[in-house]
Amino acid sequence: MVKAISSIQDTEKLVQEEGKPTLKDFITTFKMGIVNSNLITTFAGLWLGLQYTNEGFFDRLDSIIFVLLGTAFIIAGGCALNNYIDRDIDLLMERTKERPSATGQIPGKQVLWVGLLLSLIGVIWLTLSSYTAAFFGLIGLFVYVVIYTWWLKRTHSMNTIVGSISGAMPPLIGWAAIDPSLGTMTPWLMFLIMFLWQPPHFLALAMKRTEEYRVAGIPMLPVVAGFEMTKRQIIIYVSVLLPVSLVLYPLGVLYTVCAVLLGVGWLVLGITGLYKKDEKTTLKWAKAMFVFSLNYMVVLFVAMIVSVLI
């Protein structure tokens, strides 16, 4: 660990001599893809909250702006802090070795302070929408940065499961901005859907990057238990996700049809993985599962938004 820190400091000094970090470097550190995808689920939560409370969009425009800004800032801050903590292991992985925090293009202290500042601004924005939204935001931030990144990611294969708690918070945050009492089970079901979605999503990614995780010393499930166990875990989560997603059938026909087609399609694709015995076809299957998971999340939550309008 001492050698890794020394290596990071040497790299930072070398890069600082070559040039200052750019705006693009900081945007990369904020992981805008993660921010944008989570804003979709946040908006779905607040949108369904508006339908539940029978309030107009423009009547609550201030809360909507506050919660979207707050969610974006707190997630960006959490991602920056994640990059700060992981900058030693990021250097060892092909997927992450070019991150500005890993290369030293952005010095570690800058990444840390920017992450803390963005997180603080995010909490303030969320507080302006509702105290409940800020509370959920803080839980998500703490789980992601402290429990997942700082602790479990490097020590236990359960890291993916526990980290899923933070990734499932955005729908709750969005709903709480409109209805802080969370007076129905709908936001909790949205939370559960997001929670169950994440393990098969990230385990498929971990299968694609197994050797990189192994080199970095990260105990992801494919590293410690192998591909066959990981496949079974993925199928279990997808099979549980399907009926859970259908509990929200009152949202309408469009949502229900999408939930059935997406859930059955993902489950069938998952089961085919049991018949992939060689590494090449297994990794190809893992890539397909990862891509499908991305489309599943976006389409399902967009269907939630649109379905209540029909």
SVG drawing of the C-alpha trace seen along z (x, -y; Angstrom):
<svg xmlns="http://www.w3.org/2000/svg" viewBox="-55 -27 63 53">
<polyline fill="none" stroke="black" stroke-width="0.4" points="0.0,0.0 2.9,-2.4 4.5,-1.6 1.2,-2.2 0.8,-5.6 4.4,-6.5 3.8,-5.5 0.7,-7.7 2.5,-10.7 5.4,-10.3 2.9,-10.0 1.1,-13.1 4.3,-15.1 5.3,-14.0 1.9,-14.9 1.7,-18.2 4.9,-19.2 3.4,-18.4 0.1,-20.4 -2.9,-21.3 -6.1,-19.3 -8.8,-20.3 -12.6,-20.6 -12.9,-17.3 -10.7,-15.7 -13.0,-16.8 -16.1,-15.7 -14.5,-12.2 -13.9,-12.1 -17.6,-12.9 -18.7,-9.8 -21.4,-11.7 -22.8,-8.5 -23.7,-7.3 -25.1,-10.7 -27.3,-10.8 -28.7,-7.3 -29.5,-7.9 -31.3,-11.1 -33.7,-9.1 -34.7,-7.0 -34.8,-10.1 -37.2,-11.7 -39.3,-8.6 -39.6,-8.7 -40.6,-12.4 -43.0,-12.0 -44.9,-9.1 -44.9,-11.1 -46.6,-13.9 -49.3,-11.5 -49.8,-10.0 -50.3,-13.4 -52.3,-14.8 -50.0,-17.8 -49.1,-19.6 -45.5,-19.6 -45.2,-23.4 -46.8,-23.7 -43.8,-21.8 -41.2,-23.1 -38.9,-24.4 -38.8,-21.0 -38.2,-19.3 -35.2,-21.6 -33.7,-21.3 -34.0,-17.5 -32.5,-17.0 -29.7,-19.4 -29.0,-17.8 -29.1,-14.3 -26.7,-15.2 -24.3,-16.9 -24.3,-14.3 -23.7,-11.5 -21.0,-13.4 -19.4,-14.1 -19.6,-10.4 -18.0,-9.3 -15.2,-11.8 -14.6,-10.4 -14.7,-6.9 -12.0,-7.9 -9.9,-9.4 -10.0,-6.2 -9.5,-3.9 -6.8,-5.7 -4.2,-3.1 -6.1,-0.1 -7.4,-2.0 -3.8,-2.2 -3.8,1.6 -7.0,2.1 -7.3,1.5 -10.8,0.1 -9.7,-2.6 -6.0,-3.2 -6.6,-6.4 -8.8,-8.1 -7.4,-11.5 -7.4,-10.6 -5.3,-7.5 -2.9,-9.1 -2.3,-12.1 -3.7,-14.5 -5.9,-15.7 -3.9,-15.6 -5.4,-13.5 -6.0,-16.4 -8.0,-18.2 -10.1,-15.1 -10.8,-14.8 -11.8,-18.4 -13.9,-18.6 -15.7,-15.4 -16.4,-16.8 -17.6,-20.1 -19.9,-18.6 -21.3,-16.3 -22.0,-19.2 -23.7,-21.2 -25.8,-18.2 -26.9,-17.8 -27.9,-21.4 -29.9,-21.3 -31.7,-18.1 -32.5,-19.7 -34.2,-22.5 -36.5,-19.9 -37.1,-18.0 -35.3,-16.8 -36.3,-13.2 -34.7,-13.5 -31.5,-14.8 -31.6,-11.9 -31.8,-9.3 -29.1,-11.1 -26.8,-11.0 -27.4,-7.3 -26.6,-6.6 -23.4,-8.7 -22.2,-7.0 -22.9,-3.5 -21.2,-4.1 -18.1,-6.0 -17.5,-4.5 -19.0,-1.0 -18.6,0.0 -15.6,-1.8 -13.5,-2.3 -14.2,1.1 -16.0,3.9 -14.8,3.5 -11.3,4.5 -12.3,7.1 -15.4,9.1 -17.3,10.4 -20.5,9.0 -19.4,5.6 -21.7,5.6 -24.8,6.5 -24.2,3.8 -23.2,1.2 -26.6,1.8 -28.2,0.0 -26.7,-3.3 -27.6,-2.8 -31.2,-2.1 -31.7,-5.4 -32.5,-7.8 -36.2,-6.8 -36.7,-7.3 -34.9,-10.6 -37.1,-11.8 -40.4,-10.7 -39.4,-12.1 -38.9,-15.6 -42.7,-15.5 -44.1,-13.3 -41.7,-13.2 -44.0,-10.9 -43.7,-8.2 -47.3,-7.4 -47.4,-4.3 -45.4,-1.2 -44.6,-2.4 -41.3,-4.2 -40.1,-1.3 -40.9,1.1 -39.0,-1.2 -36.1,-1.0 -36.4,2.8 -36.4,3.0 -33.2,0.9 -31.6,3.0 -32.3,6.3 -31.2,4.9 -27.7,4.0 -26.1,7.3 -26.7,9.0 -25.6,5.7 -22.3,5.4 -21.6,9.1 -21.8,9.3 -19.3,6.4 -17.1,8.2 -17.1,11.3 -15.8,9.3 -13.1,7.8 -12.3,10.8 -8.5,10.8 -8.2,7.1 -10.0,7.4 -7.7,10.4 -4.6,8.4 -5.9,5.4 -6.7,7.7 -10.5,7.0 -12.5,10.0 -15.4,9.7 -17.5,12.9 -16.1,14.2 -12.6,13.9 -13.3,15.7 -16.0,18.2 -15.7,18.6 -18.0,18.1 -20.5,20.9 -21.3,19.6 -21.6,16.0 -23.9,17.2 -26.2,18.8 -26.2,15.7 -27.1,13.5 -30.0,15.8 -31.4,15.8 -31.5,12.0 -33.1,11.7 -35.7,14.3 -36.6,12.5 -36.6,9.1 -39.3,10.2 -42.2,10.8 -41.2,7.8 -41.4,5.5 -44.9,6.8 -46.2,5.7 -46.3,2.2 -48.9,3.4 -51.3,0.6 -49.1,-1.9 -50.7,-0.7 -50.7,1.6 -47.6,0.1 -45.5,0.5 -46.8,4.1 -46.0,5.2 -42.6,3.7 -41.9,5.3 -42.9,8.7 -41.0,8.5 -37.9,7.1 -37.9,9.5 -38.6,12.6 -36.1,11.6 -33.4,11.0 -34.2,14.3 -34.1,16.3 -30.8,14.7 -29.5,15.4 -30.4,19.1 -28.6,19.5 -25.4,18.7 -25.6,22.0 -24.9,23.7 -21.8,21.5 -18.9,23.7 -15.8,22.2 -14.4,18.9 -14.9,17.1 -18.6,17.8 -19.1,17.1 -17.5,13.7 -19.5,12.9 -22.6,13.9 -21.5,11.6 -21.2,8.7 -24.7,9.3 -26.1,9.5 -24.4,6.2 -25.8,4.4 -29.2,5.9 -29.2,4.7 -28.5,1.1 -31.4,1.1 -33.6,2.8 -33.2,0.1 -33.7,-2.8 -36.7,-1.3 -38.4,-0.2 -38.2,-3.5 -39.1,-5.5 -42.1,-3.1 -43.1,-4.1 -43.0,-7.7 -45.0,-7.4 -47.4,-4.7 -49.2,-7.0 -49.8,-9.6 -51.8,-7.2"/>
</svg>
